[in-house]
Amino acid sequence: MSPLKGIRVLDLSRAMAGPYCTMMLGDLGADVIKVERPGSGDESRGWGPPFVGQSNDNPSGESTYFLSVNRNKRSITVNLKSSEGQEVIQRLASLCDVLVENFRTGVLEKLGLGYEDMKKLNPSLVYCSISGYGRTGPYAGRPGYDVIIQAEGGMMGITGPVEGPPSRVGVPIVDITTGMFAATSILAALRARDQTNEGQLIDVSLFDTQAALLTNVASSYLIGGTDPLRMGNDHPNLAPYGAFRAKDGWLVLGVANERQWETFCAVIDRPDFREDVRFKTNGDRVAHRVEFGEILSEVIATRPASEWLSALRNAGLPCGPINDVAAVFDHPQVQPRELILEVEHPNAGPIHLTGFPYKLTQTPAELRHPPPLLGEHTEDVLTEMLGYSKEEVAQFQERGAI
């Protein structure tokens, strides 16, 4: 049994944050109905290359970006600007448990599809609004994109080399984590609904998420009064903790307490470090970070990375290689943890997707449907759920409503 079996989600979101949220709900068994713009669909369908499954009937192919966050969903196309399209969405919302949208604040309200409108139709609806800056405040109407929020929200200010330019995190981390926070909030709202029979509005934003992600770095400023700066791969509170160049490549290691420090000194054959007043405690090492880093780098550079990693692992110390993505999916943990899933896509054939990062023993996540084709399920949803005839659906299509 899937934990969210019987839960219907009306997904008006696109790009990354909203689709990641609804994919999580779909993975856990919810029936996710993805609403897309007729003709073009979710804009991420055009984000690439790479594209797969090109053919004479489908010359552009399928965007791997879109495929990455849209499994376990059904796609319908609806023109939200048409009165008939708005009626379709309203009728669907009256039958659904959850609605997720990531339009700019105020857009859906103008179309009669905002929370207050939907609440009148379905008081038990959980309505999740995902935006760049939230529904309140002076920036409420501004669009938000991951890289903008990484910059404005402090992530780029603490990421990158000390003397080099600020850097964006390599994945859209704010979008992804916003989607995760949204999914968590939806589950909490559904649990509350079990007790009250009432839905509610959830307001989740990229900016709020980014501020929350600062966690310990934020505390350094909010409590400690220190405004953190970029530190490259160093840790602001621990040393050694970061990346080091070995004789033939790079590795990472971390020493989180004094017991590990004693072990580490033995592994690198530098017992003198334990008595050096500059390096004796973690606080000492952090205070003398630059000179400590220079000396330790010279030590690590004397042997190949594989030798260091073997020695450190044998001593029970945290360490690892710096892998490219290909090496990640060839990692010995990937197969036993089922971190690659295969599904048959109607255009692209067999495709591989990332696996579920959560393992539930009694109600596991499932890969039930491949990422949908644009509008693949429009007729099914409108006839089966809303009771329209095939002729009415065809007329909607002729009039540009779907």
KAZI-V449236 format. One record per helix or strand. SS is the DSSP state (helix for helix, strand for strand). FROM is the first residue (numbers start at 1). LEN is the number of residues. If there is no record, write none. Layout:
# KAZI-V449236
((SS & FROM & LEN) (SS & FROM & LEN))
This chain:
# KAZI-V449236
((strand & 8 & 5) (helix & 17 & 11) (strand & 31 & 6) (helix & 43 & 4) (strand & 51 & 2) (strand & 62 & 2) (helix & 64 & 5) (strand & 73 & 5) (helix & 83 & 13) (strand & 98 & 4) (helix & 107 & 4) (helix & 115 & 7) (strand & 126 & 6) (helix & 146 & 7) (helix & 156 & 3) (helix & 173 & 24) (strand & 200 & 6) (helix & 206 & 8) (helix & 215 & 8) (strand & 241 & 5) (strand & 250 & 5) (helix & 258 & 10) (helix & 272 & 4) (helix & 282 & 6) (helix & 289 & 12) (helix & 305 & 10) (strand & 319 & 3) (helix & 325 & 4) (helix & 332 & 5) (strand & 340 & 6) (strand & 349 & 6) (helix & 378 & 7) (helix & 390 & 9))
